[in-house]
Amino acid sequence: MSKIKLIIEALDNLKLHDIVVYDMRERSPFFDYFVLSTATNTRQLKAAVDHVKEHLAAKEYPTPAVEGTHSNAWILMDAKDIVVNIFTAEERAFYNIEKMLADVQKIDVSTR
């Protein structure tokens, strides 16, 4: 299974919602995919980080770097070619990153 599918599966397993994946391969020299997701509460936000790490480790991918672990609103995971953002609903609405990425192609993230 590809790395992006593992990450999406991990987020979906924890019932994060509004998962969106942007294809950045033609836009960024630093990463291929940019993931946005929303946790319903702080506990789910923190659990998602561990769940993504476990899914990647199970397939022997390197452990992603994590920023914002002391935040209760937004955590960023850098998995080298994939950047994963996990927000609370309020924080995601406040930053409205989707607006900045409106012209970037989205990837279908259905896991079923």
Kinemage of the C-alpha trace (Angstrom):
@kinemage 1
@onewidth
@group {chain A} dominant
@subgroup {mainchain}
@vectorlist {calphas} color= white
{ca met a 1} P 0.000 0.000 0.000
{ca ser a 2} L 1.307 3.462 -0.867
{ca lys a 3} L 2.306 5.921 1.822
{ca ile a 4} L -0.507 8.353 1.024
{ca lys a 5} L -3.090 5.551 1.220
{ca leu a 6} L -1.696 4.451 4.596
{ca ile a 7} L -1.997 7.979 5.954
{ca ile a 8} L -5.555 8.413 4.669
{ca glu a 9} L -6.527 5.017 6.066
{ca ala a 10} L -5.077 5.932 9.479
{ca leu a 11} L -7.027 9.213 9.575
{ca asp a 12} L -10.196 7.551 8.322
{ca asn a 13} L -9.919 4.723 10.891
{ca leu a 14} L -10.032 7.313 13.666
{ca lys a 15} L -13.085 8.935 12.069
{ca leu a 16} L -11.438 12.247 11.263
{ca his a 17} L -13.605 14.125 8.818
{ca asp a 18} L -13.287 16.460 5.865
{ca ile a 19} L -10.102 14.713 4.742
{ca val a 20} L -8.786 16.455 1.647
{ca val a 21} L -5.605 15.597 -0.256
{ca tyr a 22} L -4.053 18.092 -2.647
{ca asp a 23} L -1.743 16.913 -5.416
{ca met a 24} L 1.301 19.159 -5.131
{ca arg a 25} L 3.606 17.223 -7.469
{ca glu a 26} L 3.485 19.928 -10.146
{ca arg a 27} L 3.394 22.774 -7.600
{ca ser a 28} L 6.040 22.131 -4.963
{ca pro a 29} L 9.626 20.911 -5.119
{ca phe a 30} L 9.424 19.949 -1.435
{ca phe a 31} L 6.457 17.578 -1.140
{ca asp a 32} L 4.007 15.638 -3.317
{ca tyr a 33} L 0.816 15.718 -1.260
{ca phe a 34} L -0.741 18.141 1.207
{ca val a 35} L -3.375 16.623 3.503
{ca leu a 36} L -5.993 18.483 5.537
{ca ser a 37} L -8.203 16.749 8.100
{ca thr a 38} L -10.420 17.699 10.999
{ca ala a 39} L -10.566 16.129 14.448
{ca thr a 40} L -13.694 16.508 16.545
{ca asn a 41} L -11.766 17.133 19.767
{ca thr a 42} L -8.289 17.433 21.249
{ca arg a 43} L -8.096 13.796 22.243
{ca gln a 44} L -8.787 12.688 18.673
{ca leu a 45} L -6.262 15.250 17.391
{ca lys a 46} L -3.482 13.725 19.509
{ca ala a 47} L -4.560 10.123 18.793
{ca ala a 48} L -4.417 10.759 15.051
{ca val a 49} L -0.704 11.532 15.256
{ca asp a 50} L 0.052 8.240 16.996
{ca his a 51} L -2.204 6.335 14.612
{ca val a 52} L -0.510 7.757 11.508
{ca lys a 53} L 2.928 6.985 12.971
{ca glu a 54} L 1.893 3.391 13.737
{ca his a 55} L 0.468 2.847 10.245
{ca leu a 56} L 3.662 4.122 8.633
{ca ala a 57} L 5.933 2.161 10.969
{ca ala a 58} L 4.045 -1.049 10.209
{ca lys a 59} L 5.157 -0.713 6.580
{ca glu a 60} L 8.661 0.443 7.583
{ca tyr a 61} L 8.289 4.054 6.466
{ca pro a 62} L 10.345 6.576 8.444
{ca thr a 63} L 8.683 8.267 11.415
{ca pro a 64} L 7.358 11.676 10.369
{ca ala a 65} L 8.487 14.845 12.108
{ca val a 66} L 5.690 16.400 14.159
{ca glu a 67} L 5.089 20.054 15.001
{ca gly a 68} L 2.446 21.416 17.343
{ca thr a 69} L 2.221 18.535 19.799
{ca his a 70} L 1.573 21.054 22.555
{ca ser a 71} L -1.212 22.615 20.536
{ca asn a 72} L -4.811 21.711 21.126
{ca ala a 73} L -5.846 22.985 17.719
{ca trp a 74} L -3.409 22.149 14.881
{ca ile a 75} L -0.742 19.505 14.423
{ca leu a 76} L 1.482 19.245 11.367
{ca met a 77} L 3.238 16.027 10.367
{ca asp a 78} L 6.101 16.092 7.870
{ca ala a 79} L 6.434 12.677 6.231
{ca lys a 80} L 8.996 14.009 3.730
{ca asp a 81} L 6.932 13.821 0.544
{ca ile a 82} L 3.602 14.238 2.352
{ca val a 83} L 2.553 17.033 4.710
{ca val a 84} L -0.351 16.130 7.003
{ca asn a 85} L -2.355 18.794 8.829
{ca ile a 86} L -4.762 17.795 11.589
{ca phe a 87} L -6.986 20.610 12.822
{ca thr a 88} L -9.878 21.162 15.156
{ca ala a 89} L -12.878 22.500 13.236
{ca glu a 90} L -12.460 26.000 14.661
{ca glu a 91} L -8.773 26.210 13.754
{ca arg a 92} L -9.345 24.892 10.250
{ca ala a 93} L -12.090 27.442 9.646
{ca phe a 94} L -9.916 30.241 11.042
{ca tyr a 95} L -6.943 29.546 8.747
{ca asn a 96} L -9.060 28.513 5.740
{ca ile a 97} L -6.116 26.950 3.914
{ca glu a 98} L -8.515 25.534 1.328
{ca lys a 99} L -9.032 29.039 -0.018
{ca met a 100} L -5.314 29.353 -0.763
{ca leu a 101} L -5.322 25.948 -2.482
{ca ala a 102} L -8.527 26.475 -4.489
{ca asp a 103} L -6.788 25.988 -7.848
{ca val a 104} L -4.834 22.870 -6.803
{ca gln a 105} L -6.097 19.462 -7.921
{ca lys a 106} L -7.599 17.270 -5.206
{ca ile a 107} L -7.085 13.516 -4.973
{ca asp a 108} L -9.956 11.122 -4.316
{ca val a 109} L -9.499 9.843 -0.760
{ca ser a 110} L -12.230 7.235 -0.577
{ca thr a 111} L -10.877 4.259 1.323
{ca arg a 112} L -13.836 1.996 0.880
